[in-house]
Amino acid sequence: MQTITISKLKTHLSAEIKKLKKTGGVEIVQRDVPVARLMPIEAKATLKFYSRAKAPFRFLKPVIEVDFDPVDLLLEDRRKERI
């Protein structure tokens, strides 16, 4: 496993990520003290996402109904400020 400083990793992040499979991982050090490891993901591994939502997402109904376009009103107001 390769060791690299935070500043060098920030400068060469793309290149270091490309080298991950060859090197087997990178140990990140700050002032010669290991602080993190960057490891490659195996090809078979899949990332799983777990939602904390209790119910499925649904669109909310509008609170009020208006008989004009709010965007037109906003644009008109902005034009008045420029004059």
C-alpha beads as a LAMMPS data file, in Angstrom:
LAMMPS data file: protein, C-alpha beads

83 atoms
82 bonds

1 atom types
1 bond types

-500.0 500.0 xlo xhi
-500.0 500.0 ylo yhi
-500.0 500.0 zlo zhi

Masses

1 110.0

Atoms # bond

1 1 1 0.000 0.000 0.000
2 1 1 1.288 3.390 -1.016
3 1 1 1.537 6.309 1.432
4 1 1 0.704 9.842 0.314
5 1 1 0.304 13.233 1.988
6 1 1 -2.975 15.132 1.879
7 1 1 -1.516 17.986 -0.157
8 1 1 -0.021 15.645 -2.771
9 1 1 -3.301 13.708 -2.971
10 1 1 -5.269 16.922 -3.500
11 1 1 -2.896 17.932 -6.294
12 1 1 -2.860 14.541 -8.048
13 1 1 -6.255 13.066 -7.106
14 1 1 -7.253 11.853 -10.578
15 1 1 -3.908 10.149 -11.199
16 1 1 -3.902 8.509 -7.756
17 1 1 -7.424 7.147 -8.246
18 1 1 -6.371 5.608 -11.568
19 1 1 -3.457 3.865 -9.801
20 1 1 -5.616 2.384 -7.009
21 1 1 -6.119 -1.050 -8.608
22 1 1 -2.394 -1.466 -9.221
23 1 1 -1.262 -0.297 -5.788
24 1 1 -4.072 -1.945 -3.813
25 1 1 -4.883 1.249 -1.960
26 1 1 -3.451 4.463 -0.613
27 1 1 -2.784 5.398 2.993
28 1 1 -3.256 9.134 3.501
29 1 1 -0.978 10.782 6.070
30 1 1 -0.970 14.177 7.717
31 1 1 2.331 15.164 9.285
32 1 1 3.495 11.518 9.064
33 1 1 0.409 10.295 10.976
34 1 1 -1.977 8.000 9.061
35 1 1 -5.465 9.557 8.922
36 1 1 -7.329 7.583 6.222
37 1 1 -7.148 4.845 3.612
38 1 1 -8.424 4.997 0.048
39 1 1 -9.193 1.514 -1.262
40 1 1 -10.414 0.308 -4.680
41 1 1 -13.907 -1.168 -4.952
42 1 1 -14.065 -4.737 -6.208
43 1 1 -15.701 -5.162 -9.612
44 1 1 -18.398 -7.450 -8.172
45 1 1 -19.249 -5.181 -5.293
46 1 1 -22.334 -3.020 -5.630
47 1 1 -23.158 0.033 -3.612
48 1 1 -26.400 -0.209 -1.672
49 1 1 -28.570 2.743 -0.775
50 1 1 -30.827 2.658 2.254
51 1 1 -33.479 5.335 2.545
52 1 1 -34.455 6.656 5.946
53 1 1 -37.868 7.707 4.644
54 1 1 -40.814 6.019 6.302
55 1 1 -43.109 6.323 3.262
56 1 1 -42.629 6.632 -0.492
57 1 1 -42.113 10.115 -1.902
58 1 1 -45.171 11.908 -3.210
59 1 1 -45.713 15.360 -4.630
60 1 1 -47.384 17.873 -2.362
61 1 1 -50.500 19.731 -3.429
62 1 1 -50.190 23.508 -3.801
63 1 1 -51.185 25.422 -0.686
64 1 1 -53.024 28.127 -2.612
65 1 1 -54.339 28.433 -6.126
66 1 1 -53.765 31.631 -8.109
67 1 1 -55.183 32.808 -11.422
68 1 1 -51.879 34.247 -12.668
69 1 1 -48.401 32.963 -13.403
70 1 1 -46.082 33.681 -10.442
71 1 1 -43.047 33.702 -12.746
72 1 1 -44.564 36.481 -14.875
73 1 1 -45.247 38.482 -11.727
74 1 1 -41.643 38.019 -10.563
75 1 1 -40.216 39.055 -13.941
76 1 1 -42.437 42.137 -14.043
77 1 1 -41.308 43.104 -10.547
78 1 1 -37.647 42.723 -11.503
79 1 1 -38.113 44.862 -14.613
80 1 1 -39.580 47.652 -12.476
81 1 1 -36.491 47.617 -10.228
82 1 1 -34.147 48.087 -13.187
83 1 1 -35.890 51.209 -14.452

Bonds

1 1 1 2
2 1 2 3
3 1 3 4
4 1 4 5
5 1 5 6
6 1 6 7
7 1 7 8
8 1 8 9
9 1 9 10
10 1 10 11
11 1 11 12
12 1 12 13
13 1 13 14
14 1 14 15
15 1 15 16
16 1 16 17
17 1 17 18
18 1 18 19
19 1 19 20
20 1 20 21
21 1 21 22
22 1 22 23
23 1 23 24
24 1 24 25
25 1 25 26
26 1 26 27
27 1 27 28
28 1 28 29
29 1 29 30
30 1 30 31
31 1 31 32
32 1 32 33
33 1 33 34
34 1 34 35
35 1 35 36
36 1 36 37
37 1 37 38
38 1 38 39
39 1 39 40
40 1 40 41
41 1 41 42
42 1 42 43
43 1 43 44
44 1 44 45
45 1 45 46
46 1 46 47
47 1 47 48
48 1 48 49
49 1 49 50
50 1 50 51
51 1 51 52
52 1 52 53
53 1 53 54
54 1 54 55
55 1 55 56
56 1 56 57
57 1 57 58
58 1 58 59
59 1 59 60
60 1 60 61
61 1 61 62
62 1 62 63
63 1 63 64
64 1 64 65
65 1 65 66
66 1 66 67
67 1 67 68
68 1 68 69
69 1 69 70
70 1 70 71
71 1 71 72
72 1 72 73
73 1 73 74
74 1 74 75
75 1 75 76
76 1 76 77
77 1 77 78
78 1 78 79
79 1 79 80
80 1 80 81
81 1 81 82
82 1 82 83
